[in-house]
């Protein structure tokens, strides 16, 4: 059968089935397969190309809601909105084109295709540099002036702009607070700022990623976690001199629509909430109570966040057990009573927030009596699974614990040797425990795997660190390989990460495929630092290397990364800062 006959036959078959059926079948495929199908057959193109509901579903099924993907989508929205007159209104997205642009961005990273972005900033003649990068947002490059120590911004899509960096002004701040302003952290919804000048009760400000004025938030907050418009903070409250009230936790709306919500349910640990079986030995029960890591919940983090509702989890531990609690906080008209609850502050008789315990759970033999765990840290892997790591007085974790807290409640026991599980792995319904000494590197949410390095007494000679990819669901080893020696590893996008390697005087930046376990390429002409973090790299941008050049401008130096030159014949010196942009130039 010829290609022309095949095309005619396919064109005849496609109309015979209702479009709704084709859309249903396509929803079970992956985005790449549907793109290939549309590209090779006009009949399928006519049927599927403009089915936006399908493409939106395929986009979110292919690319997880992890922070890197949230950043990429925000950049994509910003590019679509640029040059339009829609103001603050949401921009319409063609989700098929979004899938293509997202795939192309990752391919650009792999191939080294990028657009050079740049700006000129004023510079002192004798300075190494008057500016330090503080990070990227989807709209701006954040800078810190070494002269004033205050935060500034420049448009992230700038090309040789000579506009002076814009100072971030703190709303309702004293001169002392403004002079000590600094960028505290950059989230997926806003930039949080604080000030260095106050000894206690240091306030927080929020600035939307799109720019504009700042919003003053809480007094005395230390950020634990953030998600969307919400921030979870510890707050120290001070009375008179030396009179310090114990820490409590606040849920802050960085949009300022709702007042702070104090989470009193996390301030006291109550054994009665866990309803442990009464047949448990009373003496051991008393030991567990005496060996709690905290009389409150020392760790709390977000599971999910929406405009008027958030879901959080909190953990605590004892000699052998791990405890967890899931809370739901609702605001405004969605606030309702029921179950174990507490009501937030009222103004004019209106309930602003309502907190309830969804459920609690406990693993009775989380790490066993032979391991002494005295420090716990945790994070959410997705909207259901959490990862907790425990360690003793050493720096390396001695226990790794994963559980689906949405579906696991009550008391459970982890069992060895179930289903041929590997050594040191114990499993239970909706969770598992791994007692191998290993270090968490990152999570690949779209693959549903954890990336961990094993730490034996001696690493493999010349082959770097042994790495395992562990599946969220059961802890099984999906793949293993050797990771090159590195000082830091920073997740970029999809399977890709940047490794900062350092061997004597030789420093290199490697783009590494964390799922396949292979080096993609060496990043040349970009940042050359021993440690790579979010101040230097993002899912779309990477800051270029600082180079101090001659105070002149020649054609040969035109394409250098950064140099000094006079701003006019007798003007002050300026420095050209560059960063690389991997978003495809044509996205529509």
Residue pairs with C-beta under 8 A, 6 or more apart in sequence:
1 9
7 41
7 42
10 41
10 43
10 44
11 41
11 42
11 43
14 22
14 41
14 43
14 44
14 47
15 43
19 47
19 51
22 44
22 47
22 48
23 48
23 51
23 53
23 54
26 34
26 48
26 51
26 54
26 58
27 54
27 57
27 58
29 37
29 58
30 58
30 61
30 62
31 55
31 58
31 59
31 61
31 62
31 99
31 103
32 62
32 103
34 48
34 54
34 58
35 96
35 99
35 100
37 44
37 48
38 44
38 45
38 48
38 49
39 45
48 54
49 96
50 96
52 94
52 95
52 96
55 94
55 95
55 96
55 98
55 99
56 93
56 95
58 95
58 99
59 95
59 98
59 99
59 102
62 99
62 446
63 69
63 72
63 102
63 446
63 494
64 382
64 445
64 446
65 382
65 383
65 445
66 443
66 445
66 446
67 188
68 491
68 492
68 493
68 539
69 446
69 493
69 539
70 188
71 138
71 188
71 538
71 539
71 540
72 102
72 105
72 493
72 539
72 540
73 98
73 102
74 138
74 188
74 209
75 138
75 539
75 540
75 583
76 93
76 98
76 101
76 102
76 583
76 587
77 90
77 91
77 93
77 138
78 138
78 139
78 210
79 157
79 583
79 587
80 91
80 92
80 93
80 587
80 588
81 91
82 157
84 91
88 210
94 588
97 587
97 588
101 583
101 584
101 587
104 584
105 493
105 539
105 540
105 582
105 583
105 584
106 493
106 494
106 496
107 113
108 114
108 582
108 583
108 584
109 492
109 493
109 496
109 511
109 520
109 582
110 496
110 511
110 520
110 521
112 521
112 523
113 582
114 580
114 581
114 582
115 580
115 581
115 583
115 585
116 159
116 544
116 578
116 579
116 580
116 581
117 156
117 157
117 158
117 159
117 541
117 578
117 579
117 580
117 581
118 158
118 159
118 160
118 161
118 576
118 577
118 578
118 579
119 141
119 154
119 155
119 158
119 160
119 161
119 162
119 163
119 165
119 576
119 577
120 160
120 161
120 162
120 567
120 574
120 575
120 576
120 577
121 130
121 131
121 143
121 154
121 164
121 165
121 574
121 575
121 577
122 130
122 164
122 567
122 572
122 573
122 574
122 575
123 129
123 130
123 131
123 564
123 572
123 573
123 574
123 575
124 130
124 147
124 573
125 551
125 564
125 573
127 146
128 548
129 146
129 546
129 548
129 575
130 145
130 146
130 147
130 575
131 143
131 144
131 145
131 146
131 152
131 165
131 575
131 577
132 143
132 144
132 146
133 141
133 142
133 143
133 144
133 535
133 536
133 543
134 142
134 143
134 144
134 151
134 183
134 186
134 535
135 142
135 183
135 186
135 534
135 535
135 538
136 142
136 156
136 186
136 534
136 537
136 538
136 540
136 541
136 543
136 579
137 156
137 186
137 191
137 209
138 156
138 209
138 540
139 155
139 156
139 209
139 210
139 211
140 153
140 154
140 155
140 156
140 209
140 211
141 153
141 154
141 155
141 156
141 158
141 541
141 543
141 577
141 579
142 151
142 152
142 153
142 183
142 186
142 191
142 535
143 151
143 152
143 153
143 154
143 165
144 150
144 151
144 152
144 182
144 183
145 152
145 165
148 179
149 179
149 180
149 182
149 196
150 167
150 168
150 178
150 179
150 181
150 182
151 167
151 168
151 181
151 182
151 183
151 193
152 165
152 166
152 167
152 168
153 165
153 166
153 168
153 211
154 161
154 163
154 165
154 166
155 161
156 541
156 579
156 581
157 581
160 576
162 567
162 574
168 181
168 183
168 191
168 193
168 207
168 214
169 178
169 213
169 214
170 177
170 178
170 181
170 193
170 195
170 205
170 214
170 216
171 205
171 213
171 214
171 215
171 216
172 216
173 181
173 195
173 205
173 216
176 195
176 197
176 198
177 195
177 197
177 198
177 203
178 195
179 197
180 195
180 196
180 197
180 198
181 193
181 194
181 195
181 205
182 193
182 194
182 195
182 196
183 191
183 192
183 193
184 192
184 193
184 194
184 204
184 223
185 191
185 192
185 223
185 226
186 192
186 534
187 226
187 227
187 231
187 254
188 209
188 226
188 227
188 228
189 208
189 209
189 226
189 228
189 229
189 254
190 206
190 207
190 208
190 209
190 229
190 254
191 206
191 207
191 209
192 204
192 205
192 206
192 223
192 226
192 231
192 254
193 204
193 205
193 206
193 207
193 214
194 202
194 203
194 204
194 205
195 202
195 203
200 220
200 236
200 238
201 219
201 220
201 236
201 238
202 219
202 220
202 221
203 216
203 217
203 218
203 219
203 220
203 221
204 216
204 217
204 218
204 221
204 223
204 231
204 233
204 252
205 214
205 215
205 216
205 217
206 214
206 215
206 217
206 231
206 254
206 255
206 256
207 213
207 214
207 215
215 254
215 255
215 256
217 231
217 252
217 254
217 256
217 260
218 233
218 235
218 250
218 252
218 260
219 235
220 235
220 236
220 237
220 238
221 231
221 233
221 234
221 235
221 250
221 252
222 233
222 234
222 235
222 236
223 231
223 232
223 233
224 232
224 233
224 234
224 249
224 300
224 301
225 231
225 232
225 300
225 301
225 302
226 232
226 254
226 302
227 302
227 304
227 305
227 310
228 305
228 306
229 253
229 254
229 255
229 305
229 307
230 251
230 252
230 253
230 254
230 302
230 305
230 310
231 251
231 252
231 254
232 249
232 250
232 251
232 252
232 300
232 301
232 302
232 312
233 249
233 250
233 252
234 247
234 248
234 249
235 247
235 248
235 249
235 250
236 244
236 245
236 247
237 244
237 245
237 248
238 244
238 245
239 245
246 267
248 262
248 263
248 264
248 267
249 262
249 263
249 266
249 267
249 300
250 260
250 261
250 262
250 263
251 260
251 261
251 262
251 263
251 310
251 312
251 329
251 353
252 260
253 259
253 260
253 331
258 331
258 332
258 352
258 353
259 344
259 345
259 347
259 352
259 353
261 329
261 331
261 344
261 352
261 353
261 355
262 344
263 300
263 312
263 327
263 329
263 355
264 342
264 355
265 325
265 327
265 340
265 342
265 355
265 357
266 296
266 297
266 300
266 314
266 325
266 327
267 296
268 295
268 296
269 292
269 294
269 295
269 296
269 297
269 316
269 323
271 289
273 325
273 340
273 357
273 360
274 323
274 360
274 361
274 362
274 411
275 410
275 411
276 285
276 362
276 364
276 411
277 411
280 364
287 319
288 318
288 319
288 320
288 321
289 318
291 318
291 319
292 316
292 317
292 318
293 316
293 317
293 318
293 373
293 374
293 375
293 376
294 316
296 316
297 314
297 315
297 316
297 325
298 315
298 316
298 376
299 314
299 315
299 316
299 376
299 377
299 378
299 388
300 312
300 313
300 314
300 315
301 312
301 313
301 314
301 378
301 379
301 380
301 386
302 310
302 311
302 312
302 380
303 311
303 312
303 313
303 326
303 380
303 383
303 384
303 386
303 405
303 406
304 310
304 311
304 383
305 311
308 330
308 331
308 332
308 333
308 334
309 328
309 329
309 330
309 331
309 334
310 328
310 329
311 326
311 327
311 328
311 329
311 358
311 383
312 326
312 327
312 328
312 329
313 324
313 325
313 326
313 327
313 378
313 380
313 386
313 405
314 324
314 325
314 327
315 322
315 323
315 324
315 325
315 376
315 378
315 386
315 388
316 322
316 323
316 376
317 323
317 366
317 373
317 376
317 390
319 369
320 364
320 365
320 366
320 367
320 368
320 369
321 362
321 363
321 364
321 365
321 366
322 362
322 363
322 366
322 367
322 376
322 388
322 390
322 401
323 360
323 361
323 362
324 360
324 361
324 362
324 386
324 403
324 405
325 357
325 359
325 360
325 361
326 357
326 358
326 359
326 360
326 405
326 406
327 355
327 356
327 357
327 358
328 355
328 356
328 358
329 353
329 354
329 355
330 336
330 353
330 354
331 352
331 353
331 354
332 352
335 343
335 344
335 351
335 352
335 353
335 354
336 354
337 343
337 354
337 356
338 356
339 356
339 357
340 356
340 357
341 354
341 355
341 356
341 357
342 354
342 355
342 356
343 351
343 353
343 354
343 355
344 351
344 352
344 353
344 354
344 355
345 352
345 353
346 352
359 409
360 409
360 410
361 403
361 405
361 408
361 409
361 410
361 411
361 412
362 410
362 411
362 412
363 401
363 403
363 411
363 412
363 413
363 414
363 428
363 431
363 433
364 411
364 412
364 413
365 413
365 414
365 426
366 390
366 399
366 401
366 414
366 433
367 373
367 390
367 398
367 399
367 401
367 433
367 435
368 435
371 390
371 392
371 398
371 399
371 435
372 392
373 390
373 391
373 392
373 398
373 399
374 391
374 392
374 393
375 390
375 391
375 392
376 388
376 389
376 390
377 388
377 389
378 386
378 387
378 388
378 389
379 386
379 387
379 443
380 386
380 387
381 387
381 402
381 443
381 445
381 450
381 472
382 445
382 448
382 472
383 406
384 404
384 405
384 406
384 407
385 402
385 403
385 404
385 405
385 472
386 402
386 403
386 405
387 400
387 401
387 402
387 440
387 443
387 450
388 400
388 401
388 402
388 403
389 397
389 399
389 400
389 401
389 440
390 397
390 398
390 399
390 401
391 397
391 398
391 399
392 398
396 437
396 438
396 439
396 455
397 437
397 438
397 439
397 440
398 435
398 437
399 433
399 434
399 435
400 433
400 434
400 435
400 436
400 438
400 440
400 450
400 452
400 470
401 431
401 432
401 433
401 434
402 431
402 432
402 433
402 450
402 470
402 472
402 475
403 430
403 431
403 432
404 430
404 431
407 430
408 428
408 429
408 430
408 431
412 428
412 429
412 431
413 428
414 426
414 427
414 428
414 431
414 432
414 433
415 426
415 427
415 428
416 425
416 426
418 426
418 427
419 427
419 474
421 427
421 474
421 475
422 476
422 477
424 434
424 435
424 436
425 432
425 433
425 434
425 435
425 436
425 475
426 432
426 433
426 434
426 435
427 433
427 474
427 475
432 474
432 475
433 475
434 470
434 475
436 454
437 454
437 455
438 452
438 453
438 454
438 455
438 468
439 452
439 453
439 455
440 450
440 451
440 452
441 451
441 452
441 453
441 467
441 483
441 489
441 514
442 451
442 489
442 491
442 497
442 514
443 449
443 450
443 451
444 451
444 469
444 495
444 514
444 515
446 494
447 469
447 478
447 495
447 515
448 471
448 472
448 473
449 469
449 470
449 471
449 472
449 478
449 515
450 469
450 470
450 472
451 467
451 468
451 469
451 514
452 467
452 468
452 470
453 465
453 466
453 467
453 468
453 483
454 465
454 466
454 467
454 468
455 465
456 466
459 465
459 466
460 466
460 482
463 482
464 482
464 483
464 484
464 485
464 486
465 482
465 483
465 485
466 480
466 481
466 482
466 483
467 480
467 481
467 482
467 483
467 517
468 477
468 479
468 480
469 477
469 478
469 479
469 480
469 515
470 476
470 477
470 478
471 478
479 515
479 517
480 517
481 517
482 517
483 489
483 499
483 512
483 517
484 499
484 501
484 510
484 512
484 519
485 501
485 503
486 499
486 500
486 501
486 502
486 510
487 500
487 501
487 502
487 530
487 531
488 499
488 500
488 530
488 531
488 532
488 533
489 497
489 498
489 499
489 500
489 512
489 532
490 497
490 498
490 500
490 532
490 533
490 534
490 537
491 497
491 514
492 498
492 511
492 537
492 539
493 539
495 513
495 514
495 515
495 516
496 511
496 512
496 513
496 514
496 520
497 511
497 512
497 514
498 509
498 510
498 511
498 512
498 523
498 532
498 537
498 542
499 509
499 510
499 512
499 532
500 507
500 508
500 509
500 529
500 530
500 531
500 532
501 507
501 508
501 509
501 510
502 530
507 528
507 529
507 530
508 522
509 522
509 523
509 526
509 527
509 528
509 532
510 519
510 520
510 521
510 522
510 523
511 519
511 520
511 521
511 522
511 523
512 518
512 519
512 520
513 519
513 520
523 542
525 544
525 545
525 561
526 542
526 543
526 544
526 545
526 580
527 536
527 537
527 542
527 543
527 544
527 545
528 545
529 536
535 543
536 542
536 543
537 543
540 581
540 582
540 583
541 579
541 580
541 581
541 582
542 579
542 580
542 582
543 577
543 578
543 579
544 561
544 562
544 577
544 578
544 579
544 580
545 561
545 562
546 561
546 562
547 560
547 561
547 562
547 563
548 562
548 563
548 564
549 557
549 560
549 562
549 563
549 564
550 557
550 563
550 564
551 564
551 565
551 566
551 573
552 565
552 566
553 563
553 565
553 566
557 563
560 576
561 576
561 578
562 575
562 576
562 577
562 578
563 575
563 576
564 573
564 574
564 575
565 573
565 574
565 576
566 572
566 573
566 574
567 573
567 574
